[in-house]
Amino acid sequence: MKEIKVEHITEMIDDLAENDWVNDINKMHSKYGVHNWVEKNPEKLWSYLEFRLNFIDEERDETWAAFDDRNPEEIVDGLIDLCVIAIGTLDALGVCPHTAWREVHKANMSKEVGVKESRPNRLGLPDLVKPDGWTAPSHEGNHGRIADALRTDNI
């Protein structure tokens, strides 16, 4: 077994601290005034959320095109762009992505390996299934301004 040196652990911790996607996106939004725009335009939140969801569709389509073109560079770029848009949307609307992630991860880790009948698994990868008594993640108290965006007077 390879020995792990303290300096390598320190480098890994520093790398993790420097590569916090959520904080990076938050800093980007602060730099470009996204948070200020959201605060000043509550009546436009429906349109903003719709725009962001359409943006996810656009990036997904571009990533599929890269797959069809067998273009690894654009596949990596597209997958990262999807993460940036999703995390950025949560951040802009005041949802704490770290808290949401912990909830989903906790729920996913409580699943069991099994067969999910509703989704064919031609590759034979382990399927995660919800065991009896499984508890879905709760995002209560972490919806940010999403409820404001969904108000019908914002349409």
Backbone as numpy.savetxt, mean C-alpha at the origin, in Angstrom:
# Nx Ny Nz CAx CAy CAz Cx Cy Cz
27.58 -22.15 9.25 26.74 -20.98 9.25 27.63 -19.73 9.25
27.26 -18.75 8.45 28.03 -17.52 8.32 27.85 -16.65 9.56
28.95 -16.10 10.05 28.90 -15.22 11.22 28.37 -13.85 10.81
27.48 -13.32 11.63 26.94 -11.98 11.40 27.69 -11.03 12.31
28.31 -10.02 11.71 29.08 -9.05 12.48 28.19 -7.89 12.90
28.52 -7.29 14.03 27.75 -6.19 14.56 27.64 -5.06 13.56
28.73 -4.76 12.85 28.68 -3.66 11.89 27.70 -3.94 10.75
27.52 -5.23 10.40 26.53 -5.57 9.37 25.11 -5.34 9.88
24.87 -5.66 11.13 23.56 -5.43 11.72 23.27 -3.93 11.76
24.27 -3.15 12.14 24.13 -1.70 12.18 23.81 -1.16 10.80
24.50 -1.65 9.78 24.23 -1.22 8.40 22.80 -1.56 8.00
22.33 -2.75 8.37 20.97 -3.17 8.03 19.95 -2.27 8.72
20.19 -1.93 9.98 19.26 -1.06 10.71 19.26 0.33 10.08
20.44 0.85 9.74 20.53 2.16 9.09 19.79 2.14 7.75
19.96 1.04 7.00 19.30 0.92 5.70 17.78 0.92 5.87
17.29 0.20 6.88 15.85 0.18 7.13 15.33 1.56 7.49
16.08 2.27 8.32 15.65 3.61 8.74 15.64 4.58 7.56
16.57 4.41 6.64 16.66 5.29 5.48 15.68 4.92 4.39
15.14 3.73 4.43 14.26 3.25 3.36 12.86 2.97 3.88
12.30 3.95 4.57 10.94 3.85 5.05 10.04 4.50 4.02
9.40 3.68 3.19 8.60 4.18 2.09 7.52 5.15 2.55
6.88 4.83 3.65 5.80 5.67 4.14 6.33 7.07 4.47
7.43 7.13 5.18 7.99 8.44 5.53 8.54 9.16 4.30
9.10 8.40 3.37 9.58 9.03 2.12 8.44 9.70 1.38
7.32 9.02 1.28 6.17 9.57 0.57 5.60 10.75 1.33
5.56 10.66 2.65 5.09 11.77 3.46 5.96 13.01 3.23
7.27 12.81 3.18 8.18 13.93 2.92 7.95 14.51 1.52
7.73 13.64 0.54 7.47 14.10 -0.82 6.18 14.93 -0.85
5.13 14.45 -0.19 3.87 15.18 -0.15 4.04 16.53 0.55
4.84 16.55 1.60 5.10 17.82 2.29 5.84 18.77 1.37
6.85 18.26 0.69 7.66 19.10 -0.20 6.82 19.72 -1.31
5.91 18.94 -1.89 5.15 19.41 -3.04 3.76 19.95 -2.68
3.47 20.07 -1.40 2.24 20.72 -0.97 0.97 19.89 -1.06
1.09 18.58 -1.15 -0.10 17.73 -1.27 -0.95 17.82 -0.01
-0.32 17.75 1.17 -1.09 17.83 2.42 -1.84 19.16 2.50
-1.19 20.24 2.13 -1.84 21.56 2.15 -3.02 21.60 1.19
-2.84 21.04 0.00 -3.92 21.02 -0.98 -5.14 20.28 -0.42
-4.90 19.11 0.18 -6.00 18.32 0.74 -6.74 19.12 1.81
-6.00 19.78 2.68 -6.62 20.58 3.75 -7.45 21.73 3.20
-6.98 22.35 2.12 -7.66 23.53 1.56 -8.79 23.19 0.60
-8.92 21.92 0.24 -9.91 21.53 -0.77 -10.79 20.36 -0.33
-11.43 20.47 0.82 -12.24 19.33 1.29 -13.37 18.96 0.33
-13.86 19.94 -0.41 -14.97 19.67 -1.34 -14.51 18.89 -2.58
-13.20 18.75 -2.75 -12.67 18.04 -3.92 -12.13 16.65 -3.57
-12.37 16.20 -2.34 -11.79 14.92 -1.91 -12.36 13.72 -2.66
-13.66 13.77 -3.01 -14.25 12.69 -3.82 -13.49 12.57 -5.14
-13.32 13.70 -5.80 -12.62 13.71 -7.09 -11.16 13.31 -6.92
-10.55 13.71 -5.83 -9.15 13.34 -5.58 -9.03 11.83 -5.42
-9.89 11.23 -4.59 -9.84 9.79 -4.39 -10.13 9.05 -5.69
-11.11 9.51 -6.45 -11.42 8.91 -7.75 -10.19 8.99 -8.67
-9.53 10.15 -8.70 -8.33 10.34 -9.51 -7.24 9.34 -9.12
-7.03 9.18 -7.82 -5.98 8.27 -7.35 -6.31 6.81 -7.68
-7.56 6.41 -7.54 -7.95 5.04 -7.89 -7.80 4.79 -9.38
-8.13 5.79 -10.20 -7.91 5.67 -11.64 -6.42 5.61 -11.96
-5.62 6.33 -11.19 -4.17 6.32 -11.35 -3.62 4.91 -11.09
-4.16 4.23 -10.08 -3.76 2.85 -9.80 -4.09 1.96 -11.01
-5.28 2.13 -11.58 -5.66 1.36 -12.77 -4.69 1.61 -13.92
-4.35 2.87 -14.13 -3.43 3.24 -15.21 -2.06 2.58 -15.02
-1.55 2.64 -13.81 -0.24 2.02 -13.54 -0.30 0.50 -13.66
-1.41 -0.08 -13.21 -1.58 -1.53 -13.35 -1.56 -1.92 -14.82
-2.27 -1.16 -15.64 -2.32 -1.44 -17.07 -0.93 -1.32 -17.71
-0.18 -0.29 -17.31 1.18 -0.12 -17.83 2.09 -1.27 -17.39
1.87 -1.76 -16.18 2.69 -2.89 -15.69 2.34 -4.15 -16.47
1.07 -4.36 -16.76 0.68 -5.50 -17.60 1.28 -5.38 -19.00
1.30 -4.17 -19.54 1.91 -3.96 -20.86 3.39 -4.31 -20.82
4.06 -3.94 -19.73 5.48 -4.28 -19.57 5.67 -5.79 -19.48
4.73 -6.47 -18.82 4.77 -7.92 -18.75 4.63 -8.52 -20.16
3.64 -8.02 -20.91 3.43 -8.50 -22.28 4.65 -8.24 -23.15
5.34 -7.10 -22.90 6.55 -6.75 -23.65 7.80 -7.43 -23.11
7.64 -8.16 -22.03 8.76 -8.83 -21.37 9.86 -7.83 -20.99
9.45 -6.73 -20.37 10.34 -5.63 -20.03 10.52 -5.56 -18.51
11.58 -6.20 -17.98 11.75 -6.24 -16.53 11.92 -4.86 -15.90
12.56 -3.94 -16.59 12.75 -2.59 -16.06 11.41 -1.92 -15.78
10.50 -2.01 -16.74 9.20 -1.36 -16.58 8.28 -2.12 -15.62
8.50 -3.42 -15.48 7.72 -4.18 -14.49 8.10 -3.73 -13.09
9.40 -3.63 -12.82 9.84 -3.16 -11.50 9.32 -1.75 -11.25
9.48 -0.88 -12.23 9.03 0.50 -12.10 7.52 0.56 -11.84
6.76 -0.22 -12.59 5.31 -0.22 -12.44 4.87 -0.72 -11.08
5.50 -1.79 -10.59 5.13 -2.32 -9.28 5.44 -1.31 -8.17
6.58 -0.64 -8.27 6.92 0.38 -7.28 5.95 1.55 -7.39
5.62 1.96 -8.61 4.66 3.05 -8.79 3.31 2.72 -8.14
2.87 1.47 -8.25 1.62 1.07 -7.60 1.71 1.24 -6.08
2.85 0.88 -5.52 3.05 1.06 -4.08 3.04 2.54 -3.72
3.73 3.35 -4.51 3.81 4.80 -4.25 2.41 5.41 -4.30
1.62 5.05 -5.28 0.28 5.62 -5.41 -0.60 5.17 -4.25
-0.57 3.89 -3.92 -1.42 3.39 -2.84 -1.02 4.01 -1.49
0.26 3.96 -1.17 0.72 4.53 0.10 0.51 6.04 0.11
0.76 6.67 -1.03 0.58 8.11 -1.13 -0.86 8.54 -0.95
-1.79 7.75 -1.45 -3.20 8.06 -1.29 -3.59 7.98 0.19
-3.15 6.94 0.85 -3.41 6.83 2.29 -2.83 8.03 3.04
-1.57 8.35 2.75 -0.89 9.45 3.42 -1.61 10.77 3.17
-1.94 11.05 1.93 -2.57 12.33 1.59 -3.92 12.49 2.30
-4.62 11.38 2.49 -5.94 11.44 3.11 -5.88 11.27 4.63
-4.68 11.27 5.19 -4.53 11.26 6.63 -4.67 9.91 7.30
-4.55 8.86 6.53 -4.55 7.51 7.09 -3.10 7.17 7.44
-2.87 6.54 8.59 -1.52 6.12 8.94 -1.24 4.77 8.28
-0.43 4.75 7.21 -0.16 3.49 6.52 0.51 2.45 7.41
1.38 2.89 8.33 2.03 1.92 9.23 0.99 1.18 10.08
0.04 1.91 10.61 -1.01 1.29 11.43 -1.86 0.36 10.60
-2.25 0.79 9.41 -3.06 -0.05 8.52 -2.30 -1.32 8.15
-1.01 -1.17 7.85 -0.17 -2.31 7.50 -0.14 -3.32 8.64
0.09 -2.83 9.86 0.16 -3.75 11.01 -1.13 -4.54 11.16
-2.27 -3.88 10.97 -3.57 -4.57 11.09 -3.71 -5.67 10.04
-3.39 -5.34 8.80 -3.53 -6.32 7.71 -2.51 -7.46 7.90
-1.29 -7.10 8.27 -0.25 -8.12 8.45 -0.64 -9.08 9.59
-1.13 -8.53 10.69 -1.55 -9.37 11.81 -2.64 -10.34 11.37
-3.61 -9.84 10.62 -4.70 -10.70 10.14 -4.17 -11.76 9.17
-3.28 -11.36 8.26 -2.72 -12.32 7.30 -1.91 -13.39 8.01
-1.17 -13.01 9.02 -0.33 -13.98 9.73 -1.15 -14.95 10.58
-2.42 -14.64 10.81 -3.28 -15.56 11.56 -4.01 -16.54 10.64
-3.79 -16.43 9.34 -4.37 -17.37 8.39 -3.58 -18.68 8.42
-4.12 -19.68 7.78 -3.47 -21.00 7.72 -3.29 -21.41 6.26
-2.34 -22.29 6.05 -2.13 -22.83 4.70 -3.25 -23.82 4.42
-3.83 -23.69 3.24 -4.92 -24.57 2.84 -5.20 -24.39 1.37
-6.40 -24.70 0.97 -6.81 -24.55 -0.43 -7.95 -23.54 -0.47
-7.76 -22.52 -1.27 -8.81 -21.51 -1.45 -9.58 -21.87 -2.71
-10.74 -22.45 -2.53 -11.54 -22.97 -3.64 -11.94 -21.88 -4.63
-12.07 -20.64 -4.15 -12.54 -19.56 -5.03 -11.45 -19.02 -5.95
-10.21 -19.49 -5.77 -9.13 -19.00 -6.63 -8.25 -20.18 -7.05
-8.28 -20.51 -8.33 -7.43 -21.61 -8.79 -5.95 -21.30 -8.53
-5.22 -22.32 -8.15 -3.81 -22.16 -7.82 -3.01 -23.14 -8.67
-2.79 -22.77 -9.92 -2.11 -23.66 -10.86 -0.64 -23.88 -10.51
-0.06 -22.98 -9.71 1.37 -23.06 -9.41 1.68 -23.93 -8.19
0.67 -24.25 -7.42 0.89 -25.06 -6.24 1.53 -24.30 -5.09
1.44 -22.98 -5.13 1.95 -22.17 -4.03 1.07 -22.36 -2.80
1.62 -22.12 -1.61 0.76 -22.21 -0.43 -0.33 -21.15 -0.49
-1.57 -21.58 -0.35 -2.71 -20.67 -0.26 -2.94 -20.35 1.21
-3.29 -19.12 1.48 -3.65 -18.75 2.84 -5.16 -18.72 2.93
-5.70 -19.40 3.93 -7.14 -19.44 4.12 -7.46 -18.96 5.54
-8.66 -18.44 5.67 -9.13 -17.94 6.96 -9.62 -19.12 7.80
-8.99 -19.35 8.95 -9.47 -20.44 9.80 -10.76 -20.04 10.52
-11.44 -21.00 11.10 -12.63 -20.70 11.89 -12.24 -19.68 12.96
-13.09 -18.68 13.13 -12.84 -17.67 14.14 -11.86 -16.58 13.72
-11.46 -16.60 12.44 -10.51 -15.59 11.95 -11.11 -14.21 12.10
-10.27 -13.26 12.46 -10.72 -11.89 12.64 -10.13 -11.01 11.54
-11.00 -10.33 10.82 -10.55 -9.41 9.77 -9.83 -8.22 10.40
-8.94 -7.58 9.63 -8.28 -6.39 10.17 -9.30 -5.28 10.40
-9.04 -4.49 11.43 -9.90 -3.34 11.70 -9.10 -2.07 11.48
-9.67 -1.17 10.73 -9.02 0.12 10.50 -9.80 1.24 11.19
-10.66 0.84 12.13 -11.45 1.82 12.88 -10.50 2.82 13.55
-10.84 4.09 13.41 -10.00 5.14 13.98 -8.83 5.51 13.09
-8.71 4.85 11.95 -7.59 5.13 11.03 -8.12 5.29 9.60
-9.22 5.99 9.45 -9.79 6.24 8.12 -9.38 7.60 7.57
-8.71 8.40 8.39 -8.30 9.72 7.94 -9.48 10.49 7.39
-9.31 11.04 6.20 -10.35 11.86 5.57 -11.15 11.08 4.53
-11.01 9.77 4.51 -11.71 8.97 3.50 -13.23 9.12 3.63
-13.75 9.13 4.86 -15.20 9.32 5.03 -15.62 10.67 4.46
-14.79 11.70 4.64 -15.09 13.02 4.07 -15.13 12.93 2.55
-14.20 12.18 1.98 -14.14 12.04 0.51 -15.39 11.35 -0.02
-15.96 10.45 0.76 -17.11 9.66 0.30 -18.46 10.33 0.54
-18.44 11.50 1.16 -19.70 12.22 1.37 -20.31 12.56 0.02
-21.60 12.36 -0.10 -22.27 12.58 -1.38 -22.30 14.04 -1.80
-22.14 14.96 -0.87 -22.12 16.37 -1.28 -20.77 16.77 -1.88
-19.82 15.85 -1.92 -18.52 16.10 -2.56 -18.47 15.60 -3.99
-19.55 14.98 -4.45 -19.55 14.40 -5.80 -19.77 15.49 -6.82
